[in-house]
């Protein structure tokens, strides 16, 4: 007998290939579905929900060296989003948006706050949360001495002799005093470091939390060991002088409550009513120009 003939090798029956393709398609569909579910879960967990709260981010930053006279409107954003500019450090109150953006009173924000913003969940949402915000990246106007945001410990202020004192950058050359504490009343200022005080007032209504600024020695706030120029024409306040120059008329021996507290080395006193330490005890170094003129004419 001859060898049996083998059937020709050809493609499998058509009826089985659709089953294999269907199985692969079903598997691919399952993988695609699982990947989609995982992606949705991750996205939802990173997006904030509910009321605005601390550690959430906003699309507004505050510039260094500027004072905040208005409260900007902004929206909450993901902290990983490119439009995230600041982070909420504290929520002070909840309200409804109006056309007026002025600050009624200073919000009770913690130190280091760069500014306050009215944060909404969406751009069309009338409800907002007033929040204390710190920039995600520097510079930070709320840092001590930066000259922006609100006055706090470590900041510098200009003179309030004519009723217009305010914050100034400590890098400027014309600041008057440096804040060593901010308290509710003068008797809470640290002693004996506090030489003068300044009281904040709200011109837009409302109250100010801790309105008293305690000022230490430095700038225009003079203390023991400082020398002064001729006080005869010091209409804008005493001026500091280099003790080794002819401009120095007297050296400050102490700043006290009453004249009886002045040390025995004091030769003169200057008294300022309603000051924290109203008596400045002086040790005379040389005659003033007027005293020299009196001696010549006398």
GIBEL-V298945 format. One record per run of one state. SS is the DSSP state (2 for helix, 1 for strand, 0 for the rest). FROM is the first residue (numbers start at 1). LEN is the number of residues. Records with the same first field share a line. If there is no record, write none. Layout:
# GIBEL-V298945
SS=FROM-LEN ; FROM-LEN
This chain:
# GIBEL-V298945
0=1-13 ; 47-10 ; 59-11 ; 71-1 ; 78-8 ; 97-5 ; 103-12 ; 121-6 ; 136-20 ; 158-9 ; 169-8 ; 184-2 ; 189-7 ; 200-12 ; 217-1 ; 219-2 ; 222-5 ; 229-2 ; 234-6 ; 242-8 ; 257-2 ; 262-6 ; 272-7 ; 285-4 ; 298-1
2=14-33 ; 186-3 ; 231-3 ; 259-3 ; 289-9
1=57-2 ; 70-1 ; 72-6 ; 86-11 ; 102-1 ; 115-6 ; 127-9 ; 156-2 ; 167-2 ; 177-7 ; 196-4 ; 212-5 ; 218-1 ; 221-1 ; 227-2 ; 240-2 ; 250-7 ; 268-4 ; 279-6
